[in-house]
């Protein structure tokens, strides 16, 4: 077992050819992620303020629902996170900071 894992006790679901709660939640999460991506594009291309505001309201609702769905799956133990080592975070930060500096230099 990895000591750097962040997880909850796993809620067991039936196995076999029939869909279970985890399958449905995975499907819902995938759909919500795709919808959020599409609304992001729609927001950047909205041609007037009223259209933008309508898209923004829908985007906010879907992004919140996507987050709630993910959090429920995490609470049920269907997602496992891994704590990153401090040196990896620092290295990535330095790389991105250098790229940012190069772009603005």
MIPAVO-496688 format. One record per residue: residue in three letters; x, y, z of N, C-alpha, C, O in turn. Coordinates in pm, whole numbers, plus 32768, in hexadecimal, padded with zeros to 4 digits. Layout:
# residues N
ALA,X,Y,Z,X,Y,Z,X,Y,Z,X,Y,Z;
...
//
This chain:
# residues 105
UNK,8053,7F89,8000,8000,8000,8000,8057,807D,8000,80BA,8084,8049;
UNK,8033,80DD,7FB0,807E,8159,7FA4,805A,81B6,8017,7FE4,81D6,802A;
UNK,80BD,81E0,8066,80A4,8237,80D8,8080,82C5,80AE,804E,8313,8100;
UNK,8098,82E9,8030,807A,836E,8000,7FEC,8379,7FC8,7FC6,83E1,7F92;
UNK,7F9D,830E,7FD4,7F17,830F,7F9D,7EB6,8358,7FFA,7EBD,834E,8074;
UNK,7E5C,83A2,7FBA,7DF1,83E6,8002,7D71,83A8,7FCE,7D4E,83B7,7F58;
UNK,7D29,8362,8027,7CB3,831B,7FF7,7C52,8304,806A,7C72,8315,80DF;
UNK,7BDC,82DC,8043,7B73,82B7,80A1,7B59,8222,8093,7B83,81E5,8030;
UNK,7B15,81E5,80F5,7AF1,8157,80E6,7A9C,8145,8069,7A41,8194,804E;
UNK,7AB9,80DD,801F,7A75,80C4,7FA0,79EB,8087,7FB6,79DD,8024,7FFD;
UNK,7987,80C3,7F78,7901,808B,7F77,78FD,8021,7F0A,790F,8040,7E94;
UNK,78E6,7FA7,7F32,78E4,7F3A,7ED0,7863,7F3E,7E7F,77F8,7F5F,7EB2;
UNK,786F,7F1C,7E01,77FD,7F16,7DA6,77FC,7E8D,7D63,7865,7E4C,7D5A;
UNK,7787,7E60,7D35,7781,7DDD,7CF3,77D6,7DDA,7C74,77E2,7E3F,7C2F;
UNK,7810,7D68,7C58,785B,7D57,7BDC,7806,7D06,7B7C,77A2,7CCA,7BA2;
UNK,782F,7D06,7AFF,77E4,7CBB,7A9B,77BC,7D14,7A28,77E9,7D86,7A1F;
UNK,7769,7CE1,79CF,7746,7D2B,7956,76E6,7D9F,796C,76DA,7DF7,7916;
UNK,76A0,7DA2,79DE,7641,7E0E,79F8,7688,7E8A,7A2F,76EA,7E7F,7A79;
UNK,7656,7EFD,7A0B,768F,7F79,7A3D,7670,7F87,7AD2,7605,7F61,7B02;
UNK,76D0,7FC0,7B1A,76BD,7FD7,7BA9,76CA,806E,7BC5,76DE,80BD,7B68;
UNK,76BD,8094,7C43,76C2,8122,7C66,7743,8165,7C39,7742,81D6,7C08;
UNK,77B2,8120,7C4A,7833,8159,7C22,7836,816F,7B8A,7869,81D6,7B5D;
UNK,7802,8112,7B3D,77FD,8122,7AAB,77AB,819D,7A84,77D4,81ED,7A30;
UNK,7736,81AA,7AC4,76E0,821D,7AA6,7723,82A1,7ACD,771B,8303,7A84;
UNK,7766,82A2,7B3F,77AB,831C,7B6B,781F,833E,7B0E,7835,83B3,7AEF;
UNK,786A,82D9,7AE2,78D6,82F0,7A83,78A1,832B,7A00,78DC,8387,79C8;
UNK,7832,82F5,79D2,77F5,8327,7957,77C6,83B8,7969,77DE,840C,7913;
UNK,7784,83D3,79D8,7757,845A,79F5,77CC,84BB,79FD,77C7,8528,79C4;
UNK,7835,8494,7A42,78AA,84EB,7A50,78EA,8507,79C8,7911,8578,79AD;
UNK,78F6,84A1,7974,792F,84B5,78EF,78DA,8516,789D,7910,856E,7859;
UNK,7858,8506,78A3,77FE,8561,7859,7809,85F0,788D,780F,864F,783E;
UNK,780E,85FF,790F,7819,8685,7949,789D,86C7,7924,78A0,873F,7907;
UNK,7908,867C,7925,798A,86B3,78FD,7986,86E4,786D,79B8,874F,784E;
UNK,794A,8696,7817,793F,86BC,778A,78E8,8737,7779,7907,8790,772A;
UNK,787B,873E,77C4,7822,87B2,77BC,786A,8831,77EC,785B,889B,77B0;
UNK,78B7,8824,7857,7903,8897,788A,7966,88C8,7821,7974,8940,780C;
UNK,79AC,886A,77E0,7A09,8891,7775,79C1,88DA,7706,79F1,8940,76D5;
UNK,794D,88A6,76DD,7903,88E5,7670,78CE,896F,7697,78CF,89CB,7645;
UNK,789F,897E,7712,7872,8A02,773E,78E7,8A64,7747,78D4,8ADC,7730;
UNK,795D,8A34,7769,79D2,8A8B,776B,79EB,8AC4,76E0,7A06,8B3C,76D1;
UNK,79E3,8A70,767B,79F3,8A9F,75F1,7984,8B01,75CD,799E,8B69,7592;
UNK,7909,8AE0,75F1,7898,8B37,75D3,78AA,8BC0,7615,788A,8C27,75D9;
UNK,78DC,8BC2,768E,78F3,8C41,76D3,7958,8C98,768B,7948,8D11,7681;
UNK,79C1,8C59,7659,7A29,8CA7,7615,79FC,8CD9,758D,7A39,8D34,7554;
UNK,7991,8C9D,7557,7963,8CC3,74D1,78DC,8D09,74D2,78A6,8D27,7467;
UNK,78A3,8D22,7547,7820,8D64,754F,7828,8DED,750D,7883,8E3B,7528;
UNK,77C6,8E09,74B8,77CB,8E84,7468,778C,8EFD,74AA,77A4,8F6D,747E;
UNK,773D,8EEA,7512,7704,8F5E,7558,76F7,8F40,75EC,7704,8ECE,7618;
UNK,76DE,8FA9,7638,76DE,8F9F,76CA,766E,8F45,76FF,7685,8EF7,775C;
UNK,75F6,8F4E,76C6,7588,8EF9,76F5,75A6,8E65,76DF,758D,8E13,7738;
UNK,75DA,8E44,766B,75FE,8DBA,764E,766C,8D8B,76AD,7665,8D1D,76E3;
UNK,76D0,8DE0,76C2,773D,8DBF,771D,7705,8DA2,77A9,772B,8D3F,77E8;
UNK,76AD,8DF8,77D9,7675,8DE6,7860,7625,8D66,786D,762C,8D22,78D3;
UNK,75D9,8D43,7804,758E,8CC4,7807,75EE,8C4D,780C,75DA,8BF1,785B;
UNK,7655,8C50,77B9,76B8,8BE4,77B9,7701,8BDD,783F,771B,8B70,7872;
UNK,7720,8C50,7877,7769,8C55,78F7,7716,8C18,7966,774A,8BCE,79B9;
UNK,7694,8C37,796A,763D,8BFD,79D0,763A,8B64,79C3,7643,8B1D,7A28;
UNK,762D,8B33,7949,762B,8AA2,7934,76B2,8A64,7956,76B8,89F9,7994;
UNK,771D,8AA6,792E,77A4,8A76,794D,77B5,8A68,79E5,77E4,8A01,7A15;
UNK,778D,8ACE,7A2F,779B,8ACB,7AC1,774F,8A55,7AFD,7782,8A12,7B58;
UNK,76D8,8A3B,7ACC,7689,89CB,7B00,76CD,8946,7AE1,76D4,88EE,7B37;
UNK,76FE,8937,7A66,773C,88B8,7A40,77C3,88A2,7A85,77E4,8831,7AAA;
UNK,7810,890B,7A97,7892,88FA,7AD9,787D,88D5,7B6B,78C8,8885,7BA3;
UNK,7817,890F,7BAA,77F8,88EB,7C34,77C6,885C,7C3E,77EC,8813,7C9A;
UNK,7772,8833,7BE2,7740,87A9,7BE1,77B1,8746,7BC7,77B5,86DA,7C02;
UNK,780D,876C,7B6F,7881,8717,7B54,78D4,8704,7BD3,78FF,8695,7BF2;
UNK,78EA,8771,7C1B,7939,876A,7C97,78F2,8717,7D00,7932,86C6,7D44;
UNK,786F,872A,7D0F,7821,86DC,7D70,7827,8647,7D4F,7831,85F3,7DA8;
UNK,781F,8627,7CCF,7824,859B,7CA4,78AC,855F,7CC5,78B4,84F0,7CFB;
UNK,7917,85A8,7CA5,799E,8578,7CC6,79AD,8563,7D5D,79E0,84FC,7D89;
UNK,7980,85C5,7DAC,798F,85BB,7E3D,7942,8544,7E75,7971,8501,7ED1;
UNK,78CC,8529,7E40,787F,84B4,7E6B,78CB,8434,7E4B,78D2,83D9,7E9D;
UNK,7905,842E,7DD4,7952,83B7,7DAD,79CD,83A7,7E06,79F1,8337,7E29;
UNK,7A0D,8416,7E2A,7A81,8410,7E82,7A57,83DF,7F0D,7A9B,838B,7F48;
UNK,79E7,8412,7F40,79B7,83E5,7FC4,7995,8350,7FC4,79A4,830D,802A;
UNK,7969,831D,7F53,7947,828F,7F4A,79C3,8237,7F31,79B9,81BD,7F28;
UNK,7A38,8277,7F26,7AB4,822C,7F14,7ACF,8202,7E85,7B23,81AB,7E6D;
UNK,7A89,823E,7E26,7A9A,821A,7D9A,7B05,826D,7D55,7B24,8257,7CE0;
UNK,7B3F,82CB,7D9C,7BB1,8319,7D6D,7C1B,8314,7DD9,7BFD,8326,7E4F;
UNK,7C97,82FD,7DB2,7D07,82FD,7E0E,7D69,8367,7DDD,7D90,8367,7D69;
UNK,7D90,83BF,7E37,7DF1,8427,7E16,7E78,83FF,7E51,7E7F,83B0,7EAF;
UNK,7EDF,8436,7E19,7F64,841C,7E4D,7FA6,84A1,7E6D,7FAC,84FC,7E1A;
UNK,7FD8,84AB,7EE6,801B,8525,7F11,80A1,8530,7EC7,80F2,84D3,7EC8;
UNK,80B6,85A2,7E88,8132,85B6,7E3D,81A3,85DB,7E9D,818F,861D,7F02;
UNK,8219,85AD,7E7A,828F,85CF,7ECA,82AE,8663,7EB9,829B,869B,7E4D;
UNK,82DC,86A2,7F23,82F9,8732,7F22,835D,8755,7EB4,8351,87BE,7E75;
UNK,83C1,86FF,7E9D,8426,871F,7E38,83EA,871B,7DAB,8415,8768,7D55;
UNK,8388,86C4,7D93,8346,86C0,7D11,82F4,873E,7CFA,82F3,8776,7C8D;
UNK,82AF,876A,7D62,8260,87E6,7D58,82BC,885C,7D3E,82A0,88AF,7CE8;
UNK,8329,8862,7D88,8389,88D0,7D79,83C7,88CF,7CEE,83D7,8939,7CB0;
UNK,83EA,8859,7CBC,8425,884E,7C37,83C3,887C,7BCB,83E8,88C6,7B70;
UNK,8346,8851,7BD6,82E0,8879,7B74,82C9,890E,7B7B,82BD,8950,7B13;
UNK,82C2,8944,7BF3,82B0,89D5,7C04,8321,8A21,7BC1,830A,8A83,7B79;
UNK,839C,89F5,7BD8,8410,8A39,7B9D,840C,8A33,7B04,842B,8A95,7AC1;
UNK,83E7,89C0,7ACE,83DC,89B1,7A3D,8374,8A0F,7A04,838F,8A56,79A3;
UNK,82FD,8A11,7A3F,8292,8A68,7A0E,82B4,8AFB,7A21,8295,8B4E,79CC;
UNK,82F3,8B1B,7A91,831B,8BA6,7AA9,8382,8BD4,7A43,837D,8C46,7A15;
UNK,83E0,8B7C,7A1E,8443,8B9E,79B8,8402,8BB2,7931,8425,8C0F,78E8;
UNK,83A3,8B5B,790E,835A,8B6B,788E,830D,8BEE,788D,830A,8C32,7826;
UNK,82D0,8C12,78FC,8287,8C90,7906,82E6,8D05,78F5,82C7,8D65,78AE;
UNK,8358,8CFE,7936,83BD,8D68,792C,83ED,8D75,789B,83FD,8DE4,7869;
UNK,8404,8D05,7859,8430,8D06,77CE,83C8,8D46,7773,83EA,8D8E,7715;
UNK,834A,8D2C,778D,82DE,8D65,773B,82D4,8DFC,774D,82B4,8E45,76EF;
UNK,82EF,8E2A,77C5,82E2,8EB8,77E3,8365,8F04,77D9,8368,8F7D,77EF;
UNK,83CF,8EBF,77B9,8454,8EFB,77B8,846E,8F45,773E,84DA,8F7E,772F;
//
